[in-house]
Every structure is written in C-alpha cells, then in structure tokens.
Amino acid sequence: MSDNFPASGRVIKAPETFLSKEGIRTVFAEGKRGRRDFIRSAFAAAVAGAAAPAAMAQSNPVPAEGGDPKILELPAHSTGLGQGVATDGYGKPSKYEANVQRRQSPGLTQTTQSSVSFAPLQSLFGIVTPSGLHFERHHQGWWDIDPSKHRLMVNGSDPKLLKTPMVFTMDELMRLPMVSRFHFIECGANTGMEWGNVAVPTVQYSHGMISCSEFTGVPLRVVLDLCGVDYRRARYVLGEGADGSSMTRTIPMEMVESGEVLLAYGQNGEMLRPENGYPLRLVVPGVQGVSWVKYLRRIEVGDKPWATKDEAVHYIDLMPDGKHRQYSSIQECKSVVTTPSGGQVLLDKGFYNISGLAWSGRGKVTKVDISVDGGRNWRPARLETPVLSKCLTRFNLDWVWDGKPALVQSRATDETGYVQPTFRQLRAVRGTRSIYHNNAIQTWLVQDSGEVKNVQLS
C-alpha cells in the first residue's frame, strides 16, 4: 500500500453474523420478557460471550518478526486435491458464511406463521439480495404449492368491466411475453419499531425488511388485455392470495397501465422460492410489500377501492390528530448506512469505506450525501452503477476515522427532488404513534472505543 494512503482499519462484524445457536436461544428466551426492550437486554447477554472470540478471530495479529505463517506455510488446499464437480446439485454458501442468515426478531410476534424475518443488510454487497436471504413477511405461514394445480382467475366486480373472465394455468402464463426487471420490495413496517425511540441495535433489525431482486414474469396489462378489460371504467385492481389469510390489496389501474406491475414467477434467474410466493406473485414496484400479493390466485377489476381488512384496518398511518391515513402505499425515498452500523466495532483508526443502500418508490435515486458529524456537514457519496428506477442503489464514501466519536448518517434524494427527512421533520407531520412508512435519516454513533450504536438525534 502506498505511503500516501492511510492505513486501512478493521471491523468486527455485527452480532448477527457470528451469534451461535446457543446465543440465539438466549435471545429468544430473553425476548419473551418484553417487546420493545427485548433486543436491548437479550443481545447484551448473548453477545457478551460471542464477541470476544469473534474479535480475536477477526483481528488476526501478524507476528512482528518472522513473517506471516499464513503466507509462508502452504495450506492443505494448495497441496491437495479438492472436491469434484456437482458435489452439491444446487450450490450453497461456504460453511464459513453459515451465520449470515435472515433472522426473526425475538419477541416481536406470538407465532412464526404470522411474522417477519429480516435480511442481513450488514453482510450483503451490491444491490441484489440472494433469494435465500430475502426478507419474509407472512400472515399465515408459507406454502410450497404444486404449480400444475395452481390457477389464476381474472374477473370483474361488474360483468360490464371486462368482456371475458378467464382462468390461467401456470403453463399458459409462462407462454406469454415475459420481461425481467430489478426492483426493491420493502415492508411498509420497515423501521417501524423506531418511531418513538431507538428500539433495536443493528441494521438487520432496523432496516432489514427490504430486499432487491430481478423479477421475471408477464405484465399484468397483457393478461387484462386478453380479458378485454374496459380501462375507462375499471380503474382499480384487486389482487388476492391463495394462502389462508386471503391477503387482498387494491392497486390503482394507472400503475397497471404503465406496464410496471408484473405477474411474476421468476426471481434472480430461477423460479420464485416458496417463501417468496411460488409459483406466482404480484410485483408492484415502489409500493409497500403487502401489495406484492404472494401465491396469487385471483385478479378482480373494479371501479372503486375495495377497502379490505389489510388496507382499511391494517397498513394505515395513524396521524397526530387521531385520523387514519389510508392507501398511502408508496415507499418514499430512504437510505441507510450498512457499514459502519450498529453492533459493529472499528478496531483501528484509519481508512474505512462507508457503504450503504438508498431507494425510492417514485423512481431513481439521484444523490446520497454522507455526514459523520450528525448532519452539520455533508459530503456527496459515490452512486455505484447500475442506478435503476424503484431499485436499491449502492453508495460508498471514503472516510478516515481519527478515533474520535462520530455520528454517521446518509441522506438520499430522488428524481422528483424529494429529500429524505430527519426524525424531527417526519414527526412534525406524522407524530410518534405510527407504525408504517418511517423513512427518517438513520444515525449510527461510532464511539471512541470503536463500538457502533443505534442512536436518534433530538
């Protein structure tokens, strides 16, 4: 490394990356004692035993004299014969990455069938989420449905709204013209636990209800055209899932007419995973994940919203005046720094790459600014290509840490000119009793010890 380039620092990963099975059991046991403080107490107990060996393993000190034996002594993989091809018919990650998992938040829900698993944002690169790490949100558990027996029905709330109600098999849908597009999907409740105050310690739990994939399918507009929909009168679409919760959501017809809404059967180059809606789901770019109905079995066209339970009672915004705001489904511009982030430890002064993700449900991200002093000063980050509409965008910024406390933030701007708000700005409009659509600027406190914590600025 050049003498003019500052020495690179080292990072202990967030606890989710190295927490043992015993530690996870401790978290779950402690989690039963409460909801909002479950992580604070449980992680303190579980991580205490796990952090020390992890720190020793990652620091990997090099002897002052005699050279590094990891270079001087040839390992077995340099002198022996490795495993043969197709040892595993379907490839899997290295055993050394076994702890990089999506995880349930202990104590958050009473059952795993109606719950959430969070994607390990702190361990991911680029913008695409591996299918096996994609976050989950189920309302009555997931199913592995036989595609040969699955059907999609298209009908109208009024027979006059379409000429021909139809039923499609998966084979029939997959013969239609297909498209593939990259999009993020974010649960409307992502970061929802942080509305009142800091509730969780790491980015996996604060922002992990988001993922990004390449989805493949047929535009819904193609199928509606086959059915002869009267677009002048039919201004809304209802999507209905085949799981026991009968998830139903209203989608404005203008989204369908744009060609963006897909009947998707493919994800990241293969068929959807069962926990992601196999064999068929809706893809509604920019809209909260609940509208991306999984196990899609029915499409109904109508002339007004349906006000189903999951849009009239749930997934609504409680405003300061006590009123509920409905159909606010667009995910506004948002970003988060994933390194350094909560639970990580910076072991040295020196150079670090600040990295994170930005997204907007209204189009492309055009700018991300980074602050290391709590928002007093900002520097523009590098947006890594590709920068796509309604898709995650990776950003990076060079940073030399001087060992002093730092307040690390990111602030995203999208192509409409919308700027990600601070918590103070968001609460001035929305109050503190909401659950959904929290897109406030996230702050990570890097302490002089190098430990990184989740904080909120007043």
Stockholm file with secondary structure:
# STOCKHOLM 1.0

chainA/1-458         MSDNFPASGRVIKAPETFLSKEGIRTVFAEGKRGRRDFIRSAFAAAVAGAAAPAAMAQSNPVPAEGGDPKILELPAHSTGLGQGVATDGYGKPSKYEANVQRRQSPGLTQTTQSSVSFAPLQSLFGIVTPSGLHFERHHQGWWDIDPSKHRLMVNGSDPKLLKTPMVFTMDELMRLPMVSRFHFIECGANTGMEWGNVAVPTVQYSHGMISCSEFTGVPLRVVLDLCGVDYRRARYVLGEGADGSSMTRTIPMEMVESGEVLLAYGQNGEMLRPENGYPLRLVVPGVQGVSWVKYLRRIEVGDKPWATKDEAVHYIDLMPDGKHRQYSSIQECKSVVTTPSGGQVLLDKGFYNISGLAWSGRGKVTKVDISVDGGRNWRPARLETPVLSKCLTRFNLDWVWDGKPALVQSRATDETGYVQPTFRQLRAVRGTRSIYHNNAIQTWLVQDSGEVKNVQLS
#=GR chainA/1-458 SS CCTTSCCBCCEECCGGGTCCHHHHHHHHHHHTTCSTTHHHHHHHHHHHHHHHHHHHHHHCCCCSSSCCHHHHSCCHHHHSCCCCTTSSSSCCCCGGGTTCCCEECTTSCSCSSSCEEECCGGGCCSSCCCGGGCCEECSSCCCCCCGGGCEEEEEESSGGGBSCCEEEEHHHHHTSCCEEEEEEEECTTTTGGGSSSCCCSSHHHHHCSEEEEEEEEEEHHHHHHHTTBCTTTCCEEEEEESSTTCCEEEEEHHHHHTTCCEEEEEETTEECCGGGTTTCEEECTTBCGGGSCSSEEEEEEESSCCCCHHHHTSSCEECTTSCEECCCCBCCCEEEEEESCTTCEECSSEEEEEEEEEECTTSCEEEEEEESBTTSSCEECEECSCCCTTSCEEEEEEEEECSSCEEEEEEEEETTCCBCCCHHHHHHHHCSCCCSCCCCCCEEEECTTSBEEEECCC
#=GC SS_cons         CCTTSCCBCCEECCGGGTCCHHHHHHHHHHHTTCSTTHHHHHHHHHHHHHHHHHHHHHHCCCCSSSCCHHHHSCCHHHHSCCCCTTSSSSCCCCGGGTTCCCEECTTSCSCSSSCEEECCGGGCCSSCCCGGGCCEECSSCCCCCCGGGCEEEEEESSGGGBSCCEEEEHHHHHTSCCEEEEEEEECTTTTGGGSSSCCCSSHHHHHCSEEEEEEEEEEHHHHHHHTTBCTTTCCEEEEEESSTTCCEEEEEHHHHHTTCCEEEEEETTEECCGGGTTTCEEECTTBCGGGSCSSEEEEEEESSCCCCHHHHTSSCEECTTSCEECCCCBCCCEEEEEESCTTCEECSSEEEEEEEEEECTTSCEEEEEEESBTTSSCEECEECSCCCTTSCEEEEEEEEECSSCEEEEEEEEETTCCBCCCHHHHHHHHCSCCCSCCCCCCEEEECTTSBEEEECCC
//
